[in-house]
Amino acid sequence: MIDVRTAESAIARPPLAAWVDAPVNYLADLSIKPVTYNPPHGTGLPRREGNYRDFTMRIHDARPIARDLSLDRQAFKLVHHETEVRDFYDEQEVRTRYHAEVEALIKRETGASKVVVFDHTVRTADRAVERGLRTPVRSVHCDYTEKSGPQRVRDLLPAEEAERRLAKRFAEYNVWRSIAPEPVEMTPLGLVDSESLAPRDLAICDIVYADRTGEIYQGVYNADHRWFYFPKMTREEAIMIKCYDSLKDGRARFSLHSAFDDPNTPTNPKPRQSIEARAFAFFD
């Protein structure tokens, strides 16, 4: 059984000031095995198999409780994070400058002894396919599974180092931020509090690329999920999301998140532009 629950938090949280009710796309059940086919960038949109349905969930504004959020309880937190990147559409600048910034951020926030930033994805709601980019993901998911987390480490590191690192604690973190000059106006990122997850909520989904097949978790609908988001995020803010943790000591190990349509979105909003960087953190 997958261990996703955490110990009860002792923090007394203030009442939530605001929320929106919005549809999010879940697996309704497992009557059809979920599979996602991801084409190469710029060639089309992902194709999904599975019994997916929209369910309306209450998504709370997390800003009033931002200081109480924890990567080891909720599996996400908001951080202030300045960046010196001028153009996030410049692949070379992102790989050389931004990856180093993300590495330093994760070390600072987690105390990891080594961080390997191995991937990033730029997303936009404006002509993504023709620009060779990805669109916001509108399904409830987690990027790594019990199997694919360790496998990705083996894919990235030399064999001897990989096995040495896998023998100790390691975790995978995503760092999500807006890359537009103005605050996010459409398709913000919604996040499920991992303290509200049950093992049955995580369904293994094959994700098929042109050259390999991996695994992610798709979220199965659970009315008890507690959803949050950070409205109007700016370029100087980032969300850290823990998608995998090897420790089974009661802390959050997996998480669920999805883009959603905010009913407070203004008429004619500026298209969402964002980047998520993915990294492994290794602990001594």
C-alpha positions in Angstrom: 0.0 0.0 0.0 1.3 3.5 -0.8 2.0 5.6 2.2 0.7 9.1 1.5 -0.6 10.3 4.9 1.3 12.4 7.4 1.2 12.9 11.1 -1.5 15.3 12.3 -0.2 18.9 12.2 -0.1 20.6 15.6 -0.3 24.1 14.0 -3.4 26.1 14.7 -4.3 27.5 11.4 -6.4 30.7 11.0 -9.7 30.5 9.2 -9.4 30.7 5.4 -10.5 34.0 4.1 -11.6 33.1 0.6 -12.2 30.4 -1.9 -13.5 29.6 -5.3 -15.6 26.7 -6.5 -14.2 25.3 -9.8 -14.1 22.1 -11.8 -11.0 20.0 -11.8 -10.4 16.9 -13.9 -10.1 13.7 -12.0 -10.3 10.0 -12.8 -13.8 9.1 -11.8 -12.8 5.4 -11.4 -10.4 2.8 -12.8 -12.8 1.2 -15.2 -10.3 2.2 -18.0 -6.6 1.9 -17.4 -5.2 5.4 -17.6 -2.6 6.1 -20.3 -1.2 9.4 -21.5 0.5 9.8 -24.9 2.8 12.8 -24.9 3.9 13.8 -28.5 7.1 15.7 -29.1 7.0 19.4 -28.4 5.3 21.4 -31.1 3.6 18.4 -32.8 0.3 18.2 -30.9 -1.6 18.0 -27.6 -1.3 15.0 -25.2 -3.9 12.3 -25.7 -5.4 10.5 -22.6 -7.2 7.3 -22.1 -9.2 6.8 -18.9 -12.5 7.6 -17.3 -11.9 11.3 -16.6 -14.6 13.7 -15.4 -14.7 17.2 -14.1 -15.7 17.5 -10.4 -16.4 20.9 -8.7 -14.1 21.4 -5.7 -13.7 24.2 -3.3 -10.2 25.7 -3.8 -9.1 27.9 -0.9 -6.8 30.9 -1.1 -3.7 29.7 0.7 -2.0 33.1 1.1 -3.5 33.7 4.6 -1.8 30.4 5.8 1.3 30.5 3.6 3.7 30.6 6.5 2.2 27.5 8.1 2.5 25.3 4.9 5.2 22.6 4.9 6.8 20.4 2.3 6.6 17.5 4.8 2.9 17.9 5.6 1.1 19.6 2.7 3.9 18.7 0.2 3.9 22.3 -1.1 4.8 25.8 0.0 5.1 29.3 -1.4 8.5 31.0 -1.4 9.8 34.4 -2.4 12.4 33.7 -5.1 14.1 36.4 -7.1 15.5 35.4 -10.5 18.1 37.0 -12.7 16.7 35.2 -15.8 15.8 37.7 -18.5 14.2 35.4 -21.0 12.6 32.1 -19.9 12.1 31.2 -23.6 15.9 31.1 -24.0 16.7 27.5 -23.5 20.4 28.1 -22.9 19.8 30.9 -20.3 17.3 28.7 -18.4 19.7 25.7 -18.3 22.7 27.7 -17.2 21.2 30.4 -15.0 17.8 29.2 -13.8 18.8 25.7 -13.0 21.5 27.0 -10.7 19.0 29.3 -9.0 16.6 26.3 -8.5 19.4 24.2 -7.1 20.3 26.9 -4.5 16.7 27.3 -3.6 16.1 23.6 -2.9 19.3 23.3 -0.9 18.2 26.3 1.2 14.7 25.1 1.8 15.4 21.4 2.4 18.9 21.1 3.7 19.8 18.6 0.9 23.5 17.8 0.5 23.2 17.5 -3.3 20.6 18.7 -5.8 20.3 17.7 -9.4 18.1 19.9 -11.6 17.4 17.6 -14.5 14.4 19.0 -16.5 12.1 22.0 -17.0 9.0 22.7 -19.0 7.7 26.1 -20.2 4.0 26.3 -20.6 1.7 28.9 -22.1 -2.0 29.2 -22.9 -1.1 31.2 -26.0 -0.4 29.2 -29.2 1.7 26.6 -27.3 1.8 23.9 -29.9 2.9 26.1 -32.8 5.6 27.7 -30.5 7.0 24.3 -29.5 5.8 24.6 -25.9 3.4 22.8 -23.6 0.0 23.9 -22.5 -1.1 24.0 -18.8 -2.0 20.5 -17.5 -5.6 20.2 -16.6 -5.7 16.9 -14.9 -5.1 16.0 -11.3 -1.7 14.3 -11.2 1.6 13.7 -9.4 4.8 13.6 -11.6 6.4 10.5 -10.0 5.4 7.1 -8.6 6.8 4.6 -6.1 8.5 3.0 -9.1 9.4 5.9 -11.4 11.1 8.0 -8.7 14.0 5.7 -8.1 14.1 4.7 -11.8 14.6 8.4 -12.8 17.5 8.6 -10.4 19.1 5.6 -12.1 18.5 7.2 -15.5 20.3 10.4 -14.4 23.3 9.3 -12.3 26.2 6.9 -12.9 25.2 3.4 -11.8 27.5 3.3 -8.7 26.5 6.8 -7.5 22.8 6.1 -8.1 22.7 3.0 -5.9 24.7 4.9 -3.2 22.2 7.7 -3.3 19.2 5.4 -3.4 20.3 3.8 -0.2 19.7 7.1 1.7 16.8 9.5 1.7 16.1 11.3 -1.6 13.1 13.4 -2.8 11.9 15.0 -6.0 10.7 18.6 -6.1 9.1 20.7 -8.7 9.5 24.5 -8.6 6.7 26.3 -10.4 6.6 30.0 -11.2 5.0 32.5 -13.5 7.3 33.9 -16.1 5.1 36.8 -17.2 5.7 40.4 -16.2 2.1 40.7 -14.8 0.4 38.6 -12.1 -1.2 35.3 -13.2 -4.8 36.0 -14.4 -5.8 32.6 -15.8 -5.4 28.9 -15.3 -3.6 29.1 -11.9 -2.1 26.1 -10.3 -4.3 24.2 -7.7 -2.7 21.9 -5.1 -4.1 19.2 -2.9 -3.1 19.2 0.8 -1.3 15.8 1.1 -2.7 15.4 4.6 -6.1 14.8 2.9 -4.8 12.1 0.5 -5.7 8.4 0.9 -3.7 5.6 -0.8 -6.6 4.8 -3.2 -6.4 8.3 -4.6 -3.2 7.6 -6.6 -3.6 5.6 -9.8 -0.6 4.5 -11.8 -0.8 6.0 -15.3 1.6 5.0 -18.1 3.0 8.1 -19.8 4.2 7.3 -23.3 6.8 9.4 -25.2 8.2 8.8 -28.6 11.4 7.2 -27.1 10.3 5.8 -23.7 7.4 5.0 -21.4 7.3 6.3 -17.8 4.8 6.4 -14.9 2.9 9.1 -13.1 0.1 9.1 -10.7 -3.3 10.4 -11.8 -5.7 11.5 -9.0 -8.9 9.5 -8.4 -11.8 11.7 -7.2 -12.1 12.0 -3.5 -14.6 14.6 -2.1 -12.4 14.9 1.0 -9.5 16.5 -0.8 -8.5 19.9 0.5 -7.6 22.2 -2.4 -5.5 25.4 -2.3 -4.0 28.0 -4.7 -2.1 31.2 -4.6 -4.0 33.9 -6.5 -2.3 36.4 -8.7 1.2 34.9 -8.4 4.0 37.2 -9.5 7.4 36.5 -11.2 9.1 36.9 -7.8 7.2 34.0 -6.3 7.6 30.2 -6.7 5.7 27.2 -5.5 7.8 24.2 -4.3 6.0 20.9 -4.7 7.2 17.6 -3.4 6.3 14.8 -5.9 8.2 12.0 -4.3 10.0 11.2 -1.0 11.7 7.9 -0.3 11.2 8.1 3.5 8.3 6.3 5.0 8.2 7.9 8.4 4.8 9.7 8.3 5.8 12.7 6.2 4.1 13.5 2.9 5.6 11.4 0.1 3.4 12.3 -2.9 1.2 15.1 -3.9 -1.5 16.1 -6.4 -1.9 19.2 -8.4 -3.6 20.6 -11.6 -4.3 23.8 -13.5 -7.9 25.0 -13.2 -10.2 27.7 -14.5 -10.5 30.4 -11.8 -14.1 31.9 -11.9 -12.5 35.2 -10.9 -10.5 35.3 -14.1 -11.1 38.8 -15.8 -12.6 39.2 -19.2 -9.9 38.9 -21.9 -7.1 37.8 -19.4 -3.5 37.7 -20.3 -2.5 34.1 -21.2 -0.7 32.2 -18.4 3.0 31.7 -18.9 4.9 29.5 -16.5 7.8 27.2 -16.0 8.3 24.2 -13.8 11.8 22.9 -13.0 12.3 19.4 -11.7 15.0 18.3 -9.4 16.2 15.5 -7.1 17.4 16.3 -3.6 19.8 13.9 -1.9 20.3 13.8 1.8 23.3 12.4 3.8 
